[in-house]
Amino acid sequence: MTDGMPGTARRWALLAAAGALMVGAIAPAAALDAGERGAASKDHDTTQAALDAIVAEGTPGALAAVRQGRDRWSGDAGVADLATGEARRDRDRFRVGSLTKTFTATVLLRLDAEGVLSLDDTVERWLPGVVRGNGNDGRKVTVRQLLNHTSGIFNYNRDDGFLAKFTGESFLVHRYDGATPEELVAIGLSHPPLFEPGTGWEYSDTNYILAGMVIESATDDDYASQVEQWIIEPLGLRATSVPGSSAAVPRPHGRHYSKLYEEDPDAPVYDVTEFNPSVAGSAGQVISSTRDLNRFYRALLGGKLLAREQLKEMLTTVPIDAEESRTSGAPTAAYGLGIRSDRLSCGVTVWGHGGQVPGSLSRAAGTRDGRHVLTLNRNGDWGGQAGEDAVLEAEFCD
């Protein structure tokens, strides 16, 4: 930002500069049970084999990077470009999809720590009159409920009209259209709430579009600048960007491929590297690399981005599958504030997020102390989650 920035934006830049000093200064989270730390340094043959299996099942290319203590490993399979046969590279940038939600939640938790807002503020306080209609009421929904998906607000990208425009061959016609946050929220609010706030759980990108709007209202600054000031700049994430409405992926990058969400397994594959990511906004627009994402989640889980109180808030979860929680008492998956926990078959619990946007599937996971982290990307948006799960099992269990 320039020296001619508005006064409020300047204030946030100064706060962020002070926050940069916080990186590395906050004490790490308390010691954990050995079962949550993951295995000691290891070879990664089984992880590589899991990447190879993803490509064998039809994904053009897969890429993963691991950080474990001081050790680093990266692996790849398949190709970055179907036309040239170029291999995937560990420095490649890609669209991370809903891993963006962890960035958004982290910014809001930093603002909570600064006393700018509270997680228990209503949405109405920061966005007066925005969440209304069809039974939706921002006076009953808190910022916390946006972040842990307990608001009940409908997911705009499950709307039939949205799907008709941005899936199938219609995507190719509308890929550069984009949308404003207000337009996306209006789509979600055209539906009645799925449940009363705080009484259920349902994943909704509308929650995180609203969260981005809260950030802008509370800081009088734009969303991208807040992510840059609180996260990207302090951590030196040189491959990470918030593109807004720019359709391009910064170089270096591989191609992004899609079957346009057609159910036919033999559907044609299209190059969708370029599209306007404003349709994902603060729920899914970030671009990054495996190395940057490992650095981000390592710092986050290690207590170097959030103070202890805010990290505890982030990692306080609600069950994703309420029935499983009732019957087993220990859900396999649970959701915090922009982050989820998954208990693997070997008993290790990892924390992170998954992400999907046209042409890209990503997954980040780390042990609770952040000492062992992995980021995976596939440059095809089909194939299901089983392959990604197998990579996590191979890395953290074998």
Buried (B, 14 or more C-beta within 10 A) or exposed (E): BEEEBEEEBBBBBEBBEEBBEBBEEBEBBEEEEEEBBBBEEBEBEBBBBBBBBBBEEBBBBBBBBBBBEEEEBBBBBBBBBBEEEEBBBBBBBBBBBBBBBBBBBBBBBBBBBBEBBEBEBBBBBBBEEBBEEEEBBBEBBBBBBBBBBBBBBBBBBBBEEBBEBBBBEEBEEBBEBBBEBEBBBBBBBBBEBBBBBBEBBBBBBBBBBBBBBBBBBBBEBBBBBBBBBBBBBBBEBEBBBBBBBBBEBEEEBBBBBBBBBBEEEEBEBBEBBBBBBBBBBBBBBBBBBBBBBBBBBBBBBBBBBBBEEBBEBBBEBBBBBEEBBEEEEEBBBBBBBBBBBBBBEEEBBBBBBBBBBBBBBBBBBBBBBBBBBBBBBBBBBBBEEEBBBBBBBBBBBB
